[in-house]
Amino acid sequence: MKKLLPMIVMLIPLLLFAEQTTIGYLGVLSEPISKTMLKTLDLENGVLITKVYEDTPADEAGLEVSDVIYEIDGEKITEIQVLKDVVADRPNKKIEIKILRSGSRIKKSVKLGEKEKEIIKFNIQMPDMEDFKETFESGREEFKEQLENIKKEIEQLKKEIEDIKRQMQEQ
């Protein structure tokens, strides 16, 4: 329990100050490409499309399974997370996507869709851990003091209850 408490104390502000947002949506499933395969394809970077979901921006733009996405709006797509981040940052925006298909480099214009409330962005800065420790330690002492006061009050109430019981039995 002692190890869990500091984690809970740190998570509460994150949950309180979280903000839901809208992210961009392309509609593809992708896989990384090995360096050897990239060299064979004469590419420096890219990710392989392994599935195009129906009725999505990718489907409407004519993207196909086995296309390699290597650039979006001038940003090199070096890995799947970069693809996700670039797309997520552009909900409902028209993007220029560069793909390699059967050895040919093709530019496509795609209007991204959106997904609402799929991620949570935190708009707070984590406190300096030394400051946090000092605050937590001083709070701990105050908490101990309050707990001791509560214990004393409980003991006093117990005595009063015993006195009341005794008086009732005497009547």
C-alpha positions as CSV (number, residue, x, y, z in Angstrom):
1,M,0.0,0.0,0.0
2,K,2.9,2.4,0.8
3,K,4.3,2.0,-2.7
4,L,0.9,2.5,-4.3
5,L,0.0,5.7,-2.5
6,P,2.6,7.9,-4.3
7,M,1.5,6.6,-7.6
8,I,-2.1,7.4,-6.9
9,V,-1.2,10.8,-5.7
10,M,0.6,11.5,-9.0
11,L,-2.2,10.1,-11.2
12,I,-5.1,12.1,-9.6
13,P,-4.0,15.4,-11.1
14,L,-3.5,13.7,-14.5
15,L,-7.0,12.5,-14.5
16,L,-8.5,15.7,-13.2
17,F,-6.8,17.9,-15.9
18,A,-7.1,15.5,-18.8
19,E,-8.6,16.8,-22.0
20,Q,-10.3,14.7,-24.7
21,T,-9.5,15.5,-28.3
22,T,-10.2,14.6,-31.9
23,I,-7.6,12.9,-34.0
24,G,-7.1,12.4,-37.7
25,Y,-8.0,9.0,-39.3
26,L,-6.6,7.4,-42.5
27,G,-8.0,3.9,-42.4
28,V,-5.0,1.6,-43.0
29,L,-3.2,-1.1,-41.1
30,S,0.6,-1.0,-41.7
31,E,3.8,-2.8,-40.8
32,P,7.4,-1.7,-40.6
33,I,9.8,-2.5,-43.5
34,S,13.2,-3.9,-42.9
35,K,16.3,-1.8,-43.9
36,T,17.1,-4.5,-46.5
37,M,13.7,-4.3,-48.1
38,L,13.9,-0.5,-48.1
39,K,17.2,-0.7,-49.9
40,T,15.8,-3.1,-52.4
41,L,12.9,-0.7,-53.0
42,D,15.3,2.2,-53.3
43,L,13.7,4.0,-50.4
44,E,15.2,5.6,-47.3
45,N,12.1,5.1,-45.2
46,G,8.5,4.0,-45.3
47,V,5.8,1.7,-43.9
48,L,4.0,-1.1,-45.7
49,I,0.2,-1.0,-46.0
50,T,-1.2,-4.4,-45.1
51,K,-4.9,-3.5,-45.0
52,V,-7.1,-0.7,-46.3
53,Y,-10.4,-0.5,-44.5
54,E,-13.5,0.0,-46.6
55,D,-15.2,3.4,-46.7
56,T,-12.2,5.2,-45.2
57,P,-10.2,8.2,-46.5
58,A,-7.5,5.7,-47.6
59,D,-10.0,3.6,-49.5
60,E,-11.5,6.7,-51.2
61,A,-8.1,7.9,-52.2
62,G,-7.3,4.6,-53.8
63,L,-4.5,3.4,-51.5
64,E,-3.9,-0.3,-51.8
65,V,-2.4,-3.2,-49.9
66,S,1.3,-3.4,-50.5
67,D,1.7,0.4,-51.1
68,V,4.6,1.9,-49.2
69,I,3.9,5.2,-47.5
70,Y,7.1,7.1,-47.3
71,E,6.1,10.7,-46.9
72,I,3.1,12.8,-45.8
73,D,3.1,16.6,-46.2
74,G,6.9,16.7,-46.5
75,E,7.4,14.6,-43.3
76,K,9.3,11.3,-43.8
77,I,7.5,8.3,-42.5
78,T,10.2,6.4,-40.8
79,E,8.1,4.1,-38.7
80,I,4.5,3.2,-37.8
81,Q,4.3,5.6,-34.9
82,V,5.4,8.5,-37.1
83,L,2.6,7.7,-39.5
84,K,0.1,7.5,-36.6
85,D,1.3,10.8,-35.2
86,V,1.3,12.7,-38.5
87,V,-2.2,11.5,-39.3
88,A,-3.5,12.1,-35.7
89,D,-2.3,15.7,-35.8
90,R,-4.4,16.5,-39.0
91,P,-8.1,15.6,-38.4
92,N,-10.3,16.6,-41.4
93,K,-7.3,18.0,-43.2
94,K,-6.3,17.4,-46.9
95,I,-2.8,15.9,-47.0
96,E,-0.4,15.0,-49.7
97,I,0.8,11.4,-49.3
98,K,3.7,9.9,-51.3
99,I,3.6,6.2,-51.9
100,L,5.6,3.6,-53.7
101,R,3.4,1.2,-55.8
102,S,4.9,-1.5,-57.9
103,G,8.2,0.4,-58.3
104,S,6.4,3.7,-59.2
105,R,6.4,6.8,-56.9
106,I,2.9,8.3,-56.7
107,K,1.5,11.4,-55.0
108,K,-2.0,11.2,-53.7
109,S,-4.2,13.8,-52.1
110,V,-6.2,12.5,-49.2
111,K,-8.8,14.2,-47.0
112,L,-8.4,12.6,-43.6
113,G,-11.3,11.7,-41.5
114,E,-11.6,12.1,-37.7
115,K,-12.1,10.0,-34.6
116,E,-13.4,11.7,-31.6
117,K,-12.4,11.1,-28.0
118,E,-9.9,8.4,-28.9
119,I,-7.0,9.8,-27.0
120,I,-6.5,11.9,-23.9
121,K,-4.0,14.8,-23.9
122,F,-2.7,16.0,-20.6
123,N,-2.2,19.7,-20.3
124,I,-0.2,19.9,-17.2
125,Q,3.4,19.9,-16.4
126,M,4.8,17.3,-14.1
127,P,6.3,18.9,-11.0
128,D,10.0,18.7,-10.3
129,M,10.4,15.5,-8.4
130,E,12.4,17.1,-5.6
131,D,9.7,19.7,-5.0
132,F,7.1,16.9,-5.2
133,K,9.0,14.9,-2.5
134,E,9.3,17.9,-0.2
135,T,5.6,18.7,-0.6
136,F,4.7,15.0,-0.1
137,E,6.9,14.7,3.0
138,S,5.6,17.9,4.6
139,G,2.1,16.7,3.8
140,R,2.8,13.3,5.4
141,E,3.8,15.0,8.7
142,E,0.7,17.1,8.7
143,F,-1.4,14.0,7.9
144,K,0.2,12.1,10.8
145,E,-0.5,15.0,13.2
146,Q,-4.2,15.1,12.1
147,L,-4.4,11.3,12.5
148,E,-3.1,11.5,16.0
149,N,-5.6,14.3,16.8
150,I,-8.4,12.1,15.4
151,K,-7.2,9.2,17.5
152,K,-7.3,11.4,20.7
153,E,-10.8,12.6,19.8
154,I,-11.9,8.9,19.3
155,E,-10.5,8.0,22.7
156,Q,-12.3,10.9,24.3
157,L,-15.6,9.9,22.6
158,K,-15.1,6.4,23.9
159,K,-14.7,7.7,27.5
160,E,-17.8,9.8,27.1
161,I,-19.8,6.9,25.7
162,E,-18.7,4.7,28.7
163,D,-19.7,7.5,31.1
164,I,-23.2,7.7,29.4
165,K,-23.6,3.9,29.6
166,R,-22.7,3.9,33.2
167,Q,-25.1,6.7,34.0
168,M,-27.9,4.9,32.1
169,Q,-27.2,1.7,34.1
170,E,-27.4,3.6,37.4
171,Q,-30.8,5.0,36.6
